[in-house]
């Protein structure tokens, strides 16, 4: 999902552009990742849940108290694996 070069150029030249924004799906993270689990384990579980919900072509926003317990690299792992669940 994104804006192509032609659309970006038109906007820079002052032309209006309309876009349909995808639906946003929230995914609440609670608790803390167990020490024996990895971020990859977490994202595979997330992918399984989100595939079952059918989130292809939608934005997925992660929220909740569990987000702050994840390291930056764990968060990046989730972000980088988003194509696995179709977001």
HTML snippet that shows the backbone in 3Dmol.js (N, CA, C, O; Angstrom):
<script src="https://3Dmol.org/build/3Dmol-min.js"></script>
<div id="view" style="width:600px;height:400px;position:relative"></div>
<script>
const pdb = `
ATOM      1  N   UNK A   1       0.845  -1.157   0.000  1.00  0.00           N
ATOM      2  CA  UNK A   1       0.000   0.000   0.000  1.00  0.00           C
ATOM      3  C   UNK A   1       0.890   1.218   0.000  1.00  0.00           C
ATOM      4  O   UNK A   1       1.856   1.283   0.760  1.00  0.00           O
ATOM      5  N   UNK A   2       0.586   2.164  -0.823  1.00  0.00           N
ATOM      6  CA  UNK A   2       1.400   3.365  -0.846  1.00  0.00           C
ATOM      7  C   UNK A   2       0.973   4.298  -1.963  1.00  0.00           C
ATOM      8  O   UNK A   2      -0.044   4.089  -2.624  1.00  0.00           O
ATOM      9  N   UNK A   3       1.767   5.319  -2.152  1.00  0.00           N
ATOM     10  CA  UNK A   3       1.517   6.325  -3.175  1.00  0.00           C
ATOM     11  C   UNK A   3       2.596   6.173  -4.230  1.00  0.00           C
ATOM     12  O   UNK A   3       3.783   6.105  -3.912  1.00  0.00           O
ATOM     13  N   UNK A   4       2.183   6.120  -5.475  1.00  0.00           N
ATOM     14  CA  UNK A   4       3.140   5.997  -6.557  1.00  0.00           C
ATOM     15  C   UNK A   4       3.740   7.336  -6.947  1.00  0.00           C
ATOM     16  O   UNK A   4       3.297   8.384  -6.478  1.00  0.00           O
ATOM     17  N   UNK A   5       4.724   7.298  -7.786  1.00  0.00           N
ATOM     18  CA  UNK A   5       5.430   8.506  -8.206  1.00  0.00           C
ATOM     19  C   UNK A   5       4.551   9.508  -8.920  1.00  0.00           C
ATOM     20  O   UNK A   5       4.687  10.712  -8.702  1.00  0.00           O
ATOM     21  N   UNK A   6       3.652   9.039  -9.771  1.00  0.00           N
ATOM     22  CA  UNK A   6       2.766   9.948 -10.508  1.00  0.00           C
ATOM     23  C   UNK A   6       1.839  10.670  -9.543  1.00  0.00           C
ATOM     24  O   UNK A   6       1.617  11.875  -9.663  1.00  0.00           O
ATOM     25  N   UNK A   7       1.295   9.916  -8.573  1.00  0.00           N
ATOM     26  CA  UNK A   7       0.402  10.537  -7.587  1.00  0.00           C
ATOM     27  C   UNK A   7       1.151  11.562  -6.748  1.00  0.00           C
ATOM     28  O   UNK A   7       0.635  12.650  -6.491  1.00  0.00           O
ATOM     29  N   UNK A   8       2.361  11.224  -6.321  1.00  0.00           N
ATOM     30  CA  UNK A   8       3.161  12.132  -5.500  1.00  0.00           C
ATOM     31  C   UNK A   8       3.496  13.405  -6.279  1.00  0.00           C
ATOM     32  O   UNK A   8       3.447  14.504  -5.726  1.00  0.00           O
ATOM     33  N   UNK A   9       3.836  13.258  -7.553  1.00  0.00           N
ATOM     34  CA  UNK A   9       4.162  14.423  -8.386  1.00  0.00           C
ATOM     35  C   UNK A   9       2.942  15.317  -8.560  1.00  0.00           C
ATOM     36  O   UNK A   9       3.063  16.541  -8.515  1.00  0.00           O
ATOM     37  N   UNK A  10       1.772  14.726  -8.756  1.00  0.00           N
ATOM     38  CA  UNK A  10       0.548  15.507  -8.919  1.00  0.00           C
ATOM     39  C   UNK A  10       0.244  16.317  -7.662  1.00  0.00           C
ATOM     40  O   UNK A  10      -0.147  17.481  -7.747  1.00  0.00           O
ATOM     41  N   UNK A  11       0.421  15.706  -6.511  1.00  0.00           N
ATOM     42  CA  UNK A  11       0.177  16.410  -5.245  1.00  0.00           C
ATOM     43  C   UNK A  11       1.180  17.544  -5.074  1.00  0.00           C
ATOM     44  O   UNK A  11       0.815  18.631  -4.626  1.00  0.00           O
ATOM     45  N   UNK A  12       2.432  17.302  -5.423  1.00  0.00           N
ATOM     46  CA  UNK A  12       3.454  18.363  -5.324  1.00  0.00           C
ATOM     47  C   UNK A  12       3.120  19.542  -6.230  1.00  0.00           C
ATOM     48  O   UNK A  12       3.500  20.678  -5.944  1.00  0.00           O
ATOM     49  N   UNK A  13       2.406  19.270  -7.324  1.00  0.00           N
ATOM     50  CA  UNK A  13       2.015  20.341  -8.247  1.00  0.00           C
ATOM     51  C   UNK A  13       0.678  20.963  -7.864  1.00  0.00           C
ATOM     52  O   UNK A  13       0.138  21.780  -8.609  1.00  0.00           O
ATOM     53  N   UNK A  14       0.149  20.585  -6.719  1.00  0.00           N
ATOM     54  CA  UNK A  14      -1.077  21.194  -6.225  1.00  0.00           C
ATOM     55  C   UNK A  14      -2.364  20.519  -6.641  1.00  0.00           C
ATOM     56  O   UNK A  14      -3.446  21.045  -6.380  1.00  0.00           O
ATOM     57  N   UNK A  15      -2.276  19.374  -7.278  1.00  0.00           N
ATOM     58  CA  UNK A  15      -3.479  18.667  -7.705  1.00  0.00           C
ATOM     59  C   UNK A  15      -4.041  17.840  -6.541  1.00  0.00           C
ATOM     60  O   UNK A  15      -3.277  17.205  -5.814  1.00  0.00           O
ATOM     61  N   UNK A  16      -5.337  17.841  -6.363  1.00  0.00           N
ATOM     62  CA  UNK A  16      -5.929  17.017  -5.297  1.00  0.00           C
ATOM     63  C   UNK A  16      -5.878  15.538  -5.681  1.00  0.00           C
ATOM     64  O   UNK A  16      -5.871  15.192  -6.862  1.00  0.00           O
ATOM     65  N   UNK A  17      -5.845  14.698  -4.697  1.00  0.00           N
ATOM     66  CA  UNK A  17      -5.865  13.257  -4.935  1.00  0.00           C
ATOM     67  C   UNK A  17      -6.748  12.620  -3.873  1.00  0.00           C
ATOM     68  O   UNK A  17      -6.705  12.996  -2.701  1.00  0.00           O
ATOM     69  N   UNK A  18      -7.528  11.675  -4.289  1.00  0.00           N
ATOM     70  CA  UNK A  18      -8.362  10.961  -3.322  1.00  0.00           C
ATOM     71  C   UNK A  18      -7.818   9.547  -3.168  1.00  0.00           C
ATOM     72  O   UNK A  18      -7.356   8.923  -4.123  1.00  0.00           O
ATOM     73  N   UNK A  19      -7.889   9.077  -1.956  1.00  0.00           N
ATOM     74  CA  UNK A  19      -7.377   7.739  -1.665  1.00  0.00           C
ATOM     75  C   UNK A  19      -8.355   7.042  -0.729  1.00  0.00           C
ATOM     76  O   UNK A  19      -8.927   7.665   0.165  1.00  0.00           O
ATOM     77  N   UNK A  20      -8.536   5.774  -0.938  1.00  0.00           N
ATOM     78  CA  UNK A  20      -9.331   4.972  -0.034  1.00  0.00           C
ATOM     79  C   UNK A  20      -8.363   4.375   0.993  1.00  0.00           C
ATOM     80  O   UNK A  20      -7.447   3.630   0.646  1.00  0.00           O
ATOM     81  N   UNK A  21      -8.584   4.713   2.235  1.00  0.00           N
ATOM     82  CA  UNK A  21      -7.713   4.193   3.283  1.00  0.00           C
ATOM     83  C   UNK A  21      -8.182   2.807   3.699  1.00  0.00           C
ATOM     84  O   UNK A  21      -9.379   2.578   3.871  1.00  0.00           O
ATOM     85  N   UNK A  22      -7.254   1.897   3.860  1.00  0.00           N
ATOM     86  CA  UNK A  22      -7.637   0.542   4.282  1.00  0.00           C
ATOM     87  C   UNK A  22      -8.207   0.543   5.702  1.00  0.00           C
ATOM     88  O   UNK A  22      -7.951   1.452   6.492  1.00  0.00           O
ATOM     89  N   UNK A  23      -8.968  -0.474   5.997  1.00  0.00           N
ATOM     90  CA  UNK A  23      -9.492  -0.669   7.345  1.00  0.00           C
ATOM     91  C   UNK A  23      -8.324  -0.924   8.302  1.00  0.00           C
ATOM     92  O   UNK A  23      -7.339  -1.562   7.932  1.00  0.00           O
ATOM     93  N   UNK A  24      -8.441  -0.426   9.519  1.00  0.00           N
ATOM     94  CA  UNK A  24      -7.415  -0.644  10.537  1.00  0.00           C
ATOM     95  C   UNK A  24      -7.914  -1.710  11.499  1.00  0.00           C
ATOM     96  O   UNK A  24      -9.025  -1.617  12.023  1.00  0.00           O
ATOM     97  N   UNK A  25      -7.090  -2.718  11.727  1.00  0.00           N
ATOM     98  CA  UNK A  25      -7.408  -3.797  12.647  1.00  0.00           C
ATOM     99  C   UNK A  25      -6.472  -3.675  13.843  1.00  0.00           C
ATOM    100  O   UNK A  25      -5.255  -3.598  13.674  1.00  0.00           O
ATOM    101  N   UNK A  26      -7.026  -3.657  15.035  1.00  0.00           N
ATOM    102  CA  UNK A  26      -6.210  -3.584  16.244  1.00  0.00           C
ATOM    103  C   UNK A  26      -5.861  -4.972  16.752  1.00  0.00           C
ATOM    104  O   UNK A  26      -6.674  -5.894  16.686  1.00  0.00           O
ATOM    105  N   UNK A  27      -4.644  -5.110  17.260  1.00  0.00           N
ATOM    106  CA  UNK A  27      -4.197  -6.381  17.843  1.00  0.00           C
ATOM    107  C   UNK A  27      -3.592  -6.062  19.202  1.00  0.00           C
ATOM    108  O   UNK A  27      -2.513  -5.476  19.294  1.00  0.00           O
ATOM    109  N   UNK A  28      -4.295  -6.453  20.246  1.00  0.00           N
ATOM    110  CA  UNK A  28      -3.876  -6.113  21.605  1.00  0.00           C
ATOM    111  C   UNK A  28      -2.865  -7.127  22.128  1.00  0.00           C
ATOM    112  O   UNK A  28      -3.114  -8.332  22.129  1.00  0.00           O
ATOM    113  N   UNK A  29      -1.732  -6.620  22.567  1.00  0.00           N
ATOM    114  CA  UNK A  29      -0.695  -7.450  23.172  1.00  0.00           C
ATOM    115  C   UNK A  29      -0.737  -7.231  24.682  1.00  0.00           C
ATOM    116  O   UNK A  29      -0.683  -6.096  25.156  1.00  0.00           O
ATOM    117  N   UNK A  30      -0.832  -8.322  25.428  1.00  0.00           N
ATOM    118  CA  UNK A  30      -0.839  -8.252  26.888  1.00  0.00           C
ATOM    119  C   UNK A  30       0.222  -9.194  27.431  1.00  0.00           C
ATOM    120  O   UNK A  30       0.622 -10.148  26.765  1.00  0.00           O
ATOM    121  N   UNK A  31       0.667  -8.922  28.630  1.00  0.00           N
ATOM    122  CA  UNK A  31       1.657  -9.794  29.249  1.00  0.00           C
ATOM    123  C   UNK A  31       3.049  -9.567  28.712  1.00  0.00           C
ATOM    124  O   UNK A  31       3.329  -8.586  28.023  1.00  0.00           O
ATOM    125  N   UNK A  32       3.914 -10.507  29.050  1.00  0.00           N
ATOM    126  CA  UNK A  32       5.319 -10.422  28.656  1.00  0.00           C
ATOM    127  C   UNK A  32       5.721 -11.708  27.947  1.00  0.00           C
ATOM    128  O   UNK A  32       5.263 -12.795  28.299  1.00  0.00           O
ATOM    129  N   UNK A  33       6.570 -11.574  26.960  1.00  0.00           N
ATOM    130  CA  UNK A  33       7.066 -12.727  26.217  1.00  0.00           C
ATOM    131  C   UNK A  33       7.901 -13.600  27.152  1.00  0.00           C
ATOM    132  O   UNK A  33       8.842 -13.097  27.766  1.00  0.00           O
ATOM    133  N   UNK A  34       7.587 -14.890  27.279  1.00  0.00           N
ATOM    134  CA  UNK A  34       8.393 -15.768  28.150  1.00  0.00           C
ATOM    135  C   UNK A  34       9.853 -15.785  27.720  1.00  0.00           C
ATOM    136  O   UNK A  34      10.162 -15.605  26.543  1.00  0.00           O
ATOM    137  N   UNK A  35      10.740 -15.999  28.668  1.00  0.00           N
ATOM    138  CA  UNK A  35      12.180 -15.946  28.373  1.00  0.00           C
ATOM    139  C   UNK A  35      12.609 -16.992  27.346  1.00  0.00           C
ATOM    140  O   UNK A  35      13.570 -16.772  26.609  1.00  0.00           O
ATOM    141  N   UNK A  36      11.911 -18.125  27.289  1.00  0.00           N
ATOM    142  CA  UNK A  36      12.292 -19.171  26.336  1.00  0.00           C
ATOM    143  C   UNK A  36      11.696 -18.952  24.944  1.00  0.00           C
ATOM    144  O   UNK A  36      12.025 -19.685  24.011  1.00  0.00           O
ATOM    145  N   UNK A  37      10.835 -17.964  24.798  1.00  0.00           N
ATOM    146  CA  UNK A  37      10.217 -17.672  23.500  1.00  0.00           C
ATOM    147  C   UNK A  37      10.963 -16.541  22.803  1.00  0.00           C
ATOM    148  O   UNK A  37      11.546 -15.669  23.448  1.00  0.00           O
ATOM    149  N   UNK A  38      10.933 -16.572  21.481  1.00  0.00           N
ATOM    150  CA  UNK A  38      11.584 -15.524  20.693  1.00  0.00           C
ATOM    151  C   UNK A  38      10.518 -14.655  20.021  1.00  0.00           C
ATOM    152  O   UNK A  38       9.336 -15.000  19.999  1.00  0.00           O
ATOM    153  N   UNK A  39      10.957 -13.539  19.483  1.00  0.00           N
ATOM    154  CA  UNK A  39      10.045 -12.670  18.744  1.00  0.00           C
ATOM    155  C   UNK A  39       9.487 -13.396  17.522  1.00  0.00           C
ATOM    156  O   UNK A  39       8.352 -13.146  17.116  1.00  0.00           O
ATOM    157  N   UNK A  40      10.266 -14.279  16.943  1.00  0.00           N
ATOM    158  CA  UNK A  40       9.784 -15.055  15.799  1.00  0.00           C
ATOM    159  C   UNK A  40       8.642 -15.965  16.223  1.00  0.00           C
ATOM    160  O   UNK A  40       7.668 -16.115  15.486  1.00  0.00           O
ATOM    161  N   UNK A  41       8.745 -16.578  17.403  1.00  0.00           N
ATOM    162  CA  UNK A  41       7.650 -17.399  17.922  1.00  0.00           C
ATOM    163  C   UNK A  41       6.385 -16.558  18.069  1.00  0.00           C
ATOM    164  O   UNK A  41       5.290 -16.986  17.706  1.00  0.00           O
ATOM    165  N   UNK A  42       6.559 -15.354  18.608  1.00  0.00           N
ATOM    166  CA  UNK A  42       5.421 -14.462  18.799  1.00  0.00           C
ATOM    167  C   UNK A  42       4.791 -14.084  17.469  1.00  0.00           C
ATOM    168  O   UNK A  42       3.570 -14.150  17.321  1.00  0.00           O
ATOM    169  N   UNK A  43       5.601 -13.693  16.509  1.00  0.00           N
ATOM    170  CA  UNK A  43       5.038 -13.234  15.239  1.00  0.00           C
ATOM    171  C   UNK A  43       4.389 -14.382  14.472  1.00  0.00           C
ATOM    172  O   UNK A  43       3.437 -14.150  13.727  1.00  0.00           O
ATOM    173  N   UNK A  44       4.867 -15.594  14.628  1.00  0.00           N
ATOM    174  CA  UNK A  44       4.208 -16.729  13.974  1.00  0.00           C
ATOM    175  C   UNK A  44       2.839 -16.991  14.594  1.00  0.00           C
ATOM    176  O   UNK A  44       1.896 -17.347  13.888  1.00  0.00           O
ATOM    177  N   UNK A  45       2.727 -16.817  15.913  1.00  0.00           N
ATOM    178  CA  UNK A  45       1.424 -16.948  16.571  1.00  0.00           C
ATOM    179  C   UNK A  45       0.490 -15.820  16.132  1.00  0.00           C
ATOM    180  O   UNK A  45      -0.695 -16.046  15.886  1.00  0.00           O
ATOM    181  N   UNK A  46       1.030 -14.610  16.036  1.00  0.00           N
ATOM    182  CA  UNK A  46       0.237 -13.471  15.570  1.00  0.00           C
ATOM    183  C   UNK A  46      -0.244 -13.722  14.143  1.00  0.00           C
ATOM    184  O   UNK A  46      -1.412 -13.494  13.827  1.00  0.00           O
ATOM    185  N   UNK A  47       0.654 -14.191  13.289  1.00  0.00           N
ATOM    186  CA  UNK A  47       0.301 -14.452  11.890  1.00  0.00           C
ATOM    187  C   UNK A  47      -0.819 -15.484  11.791  1.00  0.00           C
ATOM    188  O   UNK A  47      -1.734 -15.333  10.983  1.00  0.00           O
ATOM    189  N   UNK A  48      -0.748 -16.514  12.600  1.00  0.00           N
ATOM    190  CA  UNK A  48      -1.797 -17.543  12.593  1.00  0.00           C
ATOM    191  C   UNK A  48      -3.145 -16.930  12.955  1.00  0.00           C
ATOM    192  O   UNK A  48      -4.149 -17.197  12.295  1.00  0.00           O
ATOM    193  N   UNK A  49      -3.167 -16.110  14.001  1.00  0.00           N
ATOM    194  CA  UNK A  49      -4.416 -15.471  14.428  1.00  0.00           C
ATOM    195  C   UNK A  49      -4.952 -14.506  13.383  1.00  0.00           C
ATOM    196  O   UNK A  49      -6.149 -14.497  13.096  1.00  0.00           O
ATOM    197  N   UNK A  50      -4.069 -13.695  12.815  1.00  0.00           N
ATOM    198  CA  UNK A  50      -4.514 -12.688  11.857  1.00  0.00           C
ATOM    199  C   UNK A  50      -4.942 -13.299  10.529  1.00  0.00           C
ATOM    200  O   UNK A  50      -5.862 -12.791   9.887  1.00  0.00           O
ATOM    201  N   UNK A  51      -4.300 -14.363  10.115  1.00  0.00           N
ATOM    202  CA  UNK A  51      -4.737 -15.044   8.885  1.00  0.00           C
ATOM    203  C   UNK A  51      -6.147 -15.574   9.056  1.00  0.00           C
ATOM    204  O   UNK A  51      -6.961 -15.517   8.134  1.00  0.00           O
ATOM    205  N   UNK A  52      -6.430 -16.092  10.251  1.00  0.00           N
ATOM    206  CA  UNK A  52      -7.770 -16.614  10.520  1.00  0.00           C
ATOM    207  C   UNK A  52      -8.815 -15.498  10.479  1.00  0.00           C
ATOM    208  O   UNK A  52      -9.970 -15.741  10.129  1.00  0.00           O
ATOM    209  N   UNK A  53      -8.410 -14.276  10.835  1.00  0.00           N
ATOM    210  CA  UNK A  53      -9.322 -13.129  10.812  1.00  0.00           C
ATOM    211  C   UNK A  53      -9.452 -12.520   9.416  1.00  0.00           C
ATOM    212  O   UNK A  53     -10.416 -11.804   9.142  1.00  0.00           O
ATOM    213  N   UNK A  54      -8.504 -12.794   8.544  1.00  0.00           N
ATOM    214  CA  UNK A  54      -8.558 -12.258   7.186  1.00  0.00           C
ATOM    215  C   UNK A  54      -8.192 -10.790   7.107  1.00  0.00           C
ATOM    216  O   UNK A  54      -9.044  -9.944   6.834  1.00  0.00           O
ATOM    217  N   UNK A  55      -6.934 -10.491   7.345  1.00  0.00           N
ATOM    218  CA  UNK A  55      -6.493  -9.090   7.362  1.00  0.00           C
ATOM    219  C   UNK A  55      -5.747  -8.663   6.105  1.00  0.00           C
ATOM    220  O   UNK A  55      -5.062  -7.640   6.110  1.00  0.00           O
ATOM    221  N   UNK A  56      -5.871  -9.424   5.043  1.00  0.00           N
ATOM    222  CA  UNK A  56      -5.176  -9.077   3.797  1.00  0.00           C
ATOM    223  C   UNK A  56      -5.640  -7.702   3.323  1.00  0.00           C
ATOM    224  O   UNK A  56      -6.838  -7.444   3.206  1.00  0.00           O
ATOM    225  N   UNK A  57      -4.675  -6.827   3.055  1.00  0.00           N
ATOM    226  CA  UNK A  57      -4.980  -5.497   2.558  1.00  0.00           C
ATOM    227  C   UNK A  57      -5.423  -4.508   3.620  1.00  0.00           C
ATOM    228  O   UNK A  57      -5.894  -3.421   3.287  1.00  0.00           O
ATOM    229  N   UNK A  58      -5.282  -4.859   4.884  1.00  0.00           N
ATOM    230  CA  UNK A  58      -5.689  -3.973   5.975  1.00  0.00           C
ATOM    231  C   UNK A  58      -4.465  -3.528   6.762  1.00  0.00           C
ATOM    232  O   UNK A  58      -3.424  -4.184   6.730  1.00  0.00           O
ATOM    233  N   UNK A  59      -4.597  -2.411   7.468  1.00  0.00           N
ATOM    234  CA  UNK A  59      -3.550  -1.971   8.379  1.00  0.00           C
ATOM    235  C   UNK A  59      -3.740  -2.711   9.693  1.00  0.00           C
ATOM    236  O   UNK A  59      -4.868  -2.863  10.159  1.00  0.00           O
ATOM    237  N   UNK A  60      -2.657  -3.169  10.290  1.00  0.00           N
ATOM    238  CA  UNK A  60      -2.717  -3.799  11.603  1.00  0.00           C
ATOM    239  C   UNK A  60      -1.950  -2.915  12.575  1.00  0.00           C
ATOM    240  O   UNK A  60      -0.781  -2.592  12.359  1.00  0.00           O
ATOM    241  N   UNK A  61      -2.631  -2.530  13.651  1.00  0.00           N
ATOM    242  CA  UNK A  61      -2.007  -1.697  14.671  1.00  0.00           C
ATOM    243  C   UNK A  61      -1.919  -2.494  15.960  1.00  0.00           C
ATOM    244  O   UNK A  61      -2.920  -3.007  16.461  1.00  0.00           O
ATOM    245  N   UNK A  62      -0.706  -2.588  16.489  1.00  0.00           N
ATOM    246  CA  UNK A  62      -0.487  -3.302  17.738  1.00  0.00           C
ATOM    247  C   UNK A  62      -0.556  -2.310  18.890  1.00  0.00           C
ATOM    248  O   UNK A  62       0.014  -1.221  18.821  1.00  0.00           O
ATOM    249  N   UNK A  63      -1.258  -2.695  19.947  1.00  0.00           N
ATOM    250  CA  UNK A  63      -1.427  -1.811  21.089  1.00  0.00           C
ATOM    251  C   UNK A  63      -1.526  -2.659  22.360  1.00  0.00           C
ATOM    252  O   UNK A  63      -1.558  -3.888  22.299  1.00  0.00           O
ATOM    253  N   UNK A  64      -1.571  -1.999  23.483  1.00  0.00           N
ATOM    254  CA  UNK A  64      -1.747  -2.679  24.755  1.00  0.00           C
ATOM    255  C   UNK A  64      -0.481  -2.677  25.583  1.00  0.00           C
ATOM    256  O   UNK A  64       0.587  -2.299  25.101  1.00  0.00           O
ATOM    257  N   UNK A  65      -0.600  -3.102  26.834  1.00  0.00           N
ATOM    258  CA  UNK A  65       0.545  -3.066  27.751  1.00  0.00           C
ATOM    259  C   UNK A  65       1.701  -3.981  27.335  1.00  0.00           C
ATOM    260  O   UNK A  65       2.844  -3.748  27.729  1.00  0.00           O
ATOM    261  N   UNK A  66       1.417  -5.005  26.554  1.00  0.00           N
ATOM    262  CA  UNK A  66       2.468  -5.917  26.125  1.00  0.00           C
ATOM    263  C   UNK A  66       3.457  -5.302  25.152  1.00  0.00           C
ATOM    264  O   UNK A  66       4.586  -5.778  25.033  1.00  0.00           O
ATOM    265  N   UNK A  67       3.049  -4.257  24.459  1.00  0.00           N
ATOM    266  CA  UNK A  67       3.936  -3.620  23.472  1.00  0.00           C
ATOM    267  C   UNK A  67       5.175  -3.048  24.170  1.00  0.00           C
ATOM    268  O   UNK A  67       6.292  -3.186  23.673  1.00  0.00           O
ATOM    269  N   UNK A  68       4.970  -2.408  25.318  1.00  0.00           N
ATOM    270  CA  UNK A  68       6.096  -1.762  26.013  1.00  0.00           C
ATOM    271  C   UNK A  68       7.076  -2.767  26.598  1.00  0.00           C
ATOM    272  O   UNK A  68       8.190  -2.395  26.967  1.00  0.00           O
ATOM    273  N   UNK A  69       6.686  -4.031  26.690  1.00  0.00           N
ATOM    274  CA  UNK A  69       7.612  -5.045  27.208  1.00  0.00           C
ATOM    275  C   UNK A  69       8.519  -5.612  26.125  1.00  0.00           C
ATOM    276  O   UNK A  69       9.478  -6.323  26.425  1.00  0.00           O
ATOM    277  N   UNK A  70       8.224  -5.304  24.879  1.00  0.00           N
ATOM    278  CA  UNK A  70       9.033  -5.824  23.770  1.00  0.00           C
ATOM    279  C   UNK A  70      10.203  -4.893  23.480  1.00  0.00           C
ATOM    280  O   UNK A  70      10.071  -3.671  23.542  1.00  0.00           O
ATOM    281  N   UNK A  71      11.331  -5.482  23.167  1.00  0.00           N
ATOM    282  CA  UNK A  71      12.499  -4.681  22.781  1.00  0.00           C
ATOM    283  C   UNK A  71      12.277  -4.105  21.387  1.00  0.00           C
ATOM    284  O   UNK A  71      11.364  -4.511  20.667  1.00  0.00           O
ATOM    285  N   UNK A  72      13.116  -3.168  21.029  1.00  0.00           N
ATOM    286  CA  UNK A  72      13.029  -2.573  19.691  1.00  0.00           C
ATOM    287  C   UNK A  72      13.231  -3.636  18.616  1.00  0.00           C
ATOM    288  O   UNK A  72      12.535  -3.633  17.601  1.00  0.00           O
ATOM    289  N   UNK A  73      14.170  -4.535  18.833  1.00  0.00           N
ATOM    290  CA  UNK A  73      14.411  -5.574  17.826  1.00  0.00           C
ATOM    291  C   UNK A  73      13.227  -6.532  17.731  1.00  0.00           C
ATOM    292  O   UNK A  73      12.918  -7.017  16.642  1.00  0.00           O
ATOM    293  N   UNK A  74      12.553  -6.815  18.859  1.00  0.00           N
ATOM    294  CA  UNK A  74      11.355  -7.660  18.818  1.00  0.00           C
ATOM    295  C   UNK A  74      10.239  -6.974  18.045  1.00  0.00           C
ATOM    296  O   UNK A  74       9.529  -7.614  17.269  1.00  0.00           O
ATOM    297  N   UNK A  75      10.087  -5.683  18.255  1.00  0.00           N
ATOM    298  CA  UNK A  75       9.067  -4.920  17.523  1.00  0.00           C
ATOM    299  C   UNK A  75       9.385  -4.897  16.029  1.00  0.00           C
ATOM    300  O   UNK A  75       8.488  -4.999  15.192  1.00  0.00           O
ATOM    301  N   UNK A  76      10.660  -4.764  15.710  1.00  0.00           N
ATOM    302  CA  UNK A  76      11.073  -4.754  14.302  1.00  0.00           C
ATOM    303  C   UNK A  76      10.799  -6.110  13.656  1.00  0.00           C
ATOM    304  O   UNK A  76      10.420  -6.174  12.486  1.00  0.00           O
ATOM    305  N   UNK A  77      10.986  -7.186  14.408  1.00  0.00           N
ATOM    306  CA  UNK A  77      10.702  -8.522  13.888  1.00  0.00           C
ATOM    307  C   UNK A  77       9.227  -8.640  13.517  1.00  0.00           C
ATOM    308  O   UNK A  77       8.887  -9.158  12.454  1.00  0.00           O
ATOM    309  N   UNK A  78       8.360  -8.159  14.396  1.00  0.00           N
ATOM    310  CA  UNK A  78       6.922  -8.189  14.108  1.00  0.00           C
ATOM    311  C   UNK A  78       6.623  -7.367  12.860  1.00  0.00           C
ATOM    312  O   UNK A  78       5.873  -7.802  11.987  1.00  0.00           O
ATOM    313  N   UNK A  79       7.203  -6.194  12.782  1.00  0.00           N
ATOM    314  CA  UNK A  79       6.974  -5.322  11.636  1.00  0.00           C
ATOM    315  C   UNK A  79       7.466  -5.953  10.338  1.00  0.00           C
ATOM    316  O   UNK A  79       6.772  -5.925   9.322  1.00  0.00           O
ATOM    317  N   UNK A  80       8.652  -6.516  10.380  1.00  0.00           N
ATOM    318  CA  UNK A  80       9.233  -7.105   9.168  1.00  0.00           C
ATOM    319  C   UNK A  80       8.498  -8.354   8.699  1.00  0.00           C
ATOM    320  O   UNK A  80       8.585  -8.726   7.529  1.00  0.00           O
ATOM    321  N   UNK A  81       7.781  -8.998   9.601  1.00  0.00           N
ATOM    322  CA  UNK A  81       7.051 -10.213   9.237  1.00  0.00           C
ATOM    323  C   UNK A  81       5.601  -9.934   8.833  1.00  0.00           C
ATOM    324  O   UNK A  81       4.836 -10.864   8.580  1.00  0.00           O
ATOM    325  N   UNK A  82       5.223  -8.652   8.774  1.00  0.00           N
ATOM    326  CA  UNK A  82       3.831  -8.331   8.463  1.00  0.00           C
ATOM    327  C   UNK A  82       3.356  -8.894   7.120  1.00  0.00           C
ATOM    328  O   UNK A  82       2.172  -9.212   7.003  1.00  0.00           O
ATOM    329  N   UNK A  83       4.195  -9.031   6.120  1.00  0.00           N
ATOM    330  CA  UNK A  83       3.706  -9.660   4.880  1.00  0.00           C
ATOM    331  C   UNK A  83       3.242 -11.109   5.095  1.00  0.00           C
ATOM    332  O   UNK A  83       2.453 -11.632   4.307  1.00  0.00           O
ATOM    333  N   UNK A  84       3.727 -11.747   6.148  1.00  0.00           N
ATOM    334  CA  UNK A  84       3.327 -13.127   6.421  1.00  0.00           C
ATOM    335  C   UNK A  84       1.843 -13.248   6.760  1.00  0.00           C
ATOM    336  O   UNK A  84       1.224 -14.282   6.514  1.00  0.00           O
ATOM    337  N   UNK A  85       1.285 -12.189   7.324  1.00  0.00           N
ATOM    338  CA  UNK A  85      -0.151 -12.247   7.611  1.00  0.00           C
ATOM    339  C   UNK A  85      -0.971 -11.372   6.679  1.00  0.00           C
ATOM    340  O   UNK A  85      -2.162 -11.162   6.906  1.00  0.00           O
ATOM    341  N   UNK A  86      -0.336 -10.863   5.633  1.00  0.00           N
ATOM    342  CA  UNK A  86      -1.058 -10.183   4.564  1.00  0.00           C
ATOM    343  C   UNK A  86      -1.349  -8.725   4.780  1.00  0.00           C
ATOM    344  O   UNK A  86      -2.113  -8.131   4.020  1.00  0.00           O
ATOM    345  N   UNK A  87      -0.756  -8.124   5.806  1.00  0.00           N
ATOM    346  CA  UNK A  87      -1.025  -6.700   6.073  1.00  0.00           C
ATOM    347  C   UNK A  87      -0.157  -5.832   5.198  1.00  0.00           C
ATOM    348  O   UNK A  87      -0.235  -4.605   5.274  1.00  0.00           O
TER     349      UNK A  87
END
`;
const viewer = $3Dmol.createViewer("view");
viewer.addModel(pdb, "pdb");
viewer.setStyle({}, {cartoon: {color: "spectrum"}});
viewer.zoomTo();
viewer.render();
</script>
